[in-house]
Amino acid sequence: MKTVLFVFNGDPMCFIHVLLNALDLHGHGHETCIVMEGASVALAPALVKAGHPLAPLFAQVREKGLLAGACKACSVKLGVAAEVEAAGIALIGDMSGHPSMRSYMDAGWQVITF
């Protein structure tokens, strides 16, 4: 099974569940990835800092290659594009600057949104 987790919510309490579910799916042999969209892209600069409570989980997700990237359009709009790129997170957006759910669906991925 292939599952992509599109996270729009910028609340860290929501994002922790995205990270945990991605790691759980991956750990049980599922192909999975996370796409950061909407307000969630603003979390990215803080998540790479060692003192952030979610930094260890975020690091695990990145080490396992489970982060597809962050929405280019949303990162620009929210003023964090340079910080997202500086954190080594790809800016993605094949649909007017936003990542397309359809492209994942066409490739057989189940899409879950947060």
GIDA-V258898 format. One record per residue. N is the residue number from 1. PHI is phi in radians with two decimals (* if undefined). Layout:
N/PHI
N/PHI
//
This chain:
1/*
2/-2.06
3/-2.29
4/-1.93
5/-1.80
6/-1.60
7/-1.94
8/-1.76
9/-1.27
10/-1.65
11/-1.45
12/-0.98
13/-1.17
14/-1.36
15/-1.12
16/-1.05
17/-1.22
18/-1.11
19/-1.08
20/-1.09
21/-1.17
22/-1.10
23/-1.15
24/-1.15
25/-1.03
26/-1.06
27/-1.14
28/-1.85
29/1.49
30/-1.49
31/-1.41
32/-2.56
33/-2.72
34/-2.01
35/-2.06
36/-1.54
37/-2.29
38/0.88
39/-1.14
40/-1.11
41/-1.09
42/-1.22
43/-1.32
44/-0.91
45/-1.03
46/-1.33
47/-1.18
48/-1.62
49/-1.57
50/-0.96
51/-1.41
52/-1.29
53/-1.04
54/-1.63
55/-0.99
56/-1.09
57/-1.16
58/-1.09
59/-1.10
60/-1.06
61/-1.04
62/-1.18
63/-1.07
64/-1.52
65/1.25
66/-1.65
67/-1.74
68/-1.21
69/2.64
70/-2.09
71/-1.02
72/-1.14
73/-1.09
74/-1.20
75/-1.10
76/-1.15
77/-1.04
78/-1.55
79/1.28
80/-2.08
81/-0.99
82/-1.11
83/-1.20
84/-1.10
85/-1.12
86/-1.10
87/-1.40
88/1.40
89/-1.77
90/-1.18
91/-1.56
92/-2.19
93/2.94
94/-1.64
95/-2.29
96/0.93
97/1.59
98/-1.92
99/-1.17
100/-1.57
101/-1.21
102/-1.00
103/-1.08
104/-1.20
105/-1.08
106/-1.08
107/-1.60
108/1.56
109/-1.49
110/-1.45
111/-1.84
112/-2.11
113/-1.93
114/-2.17
//
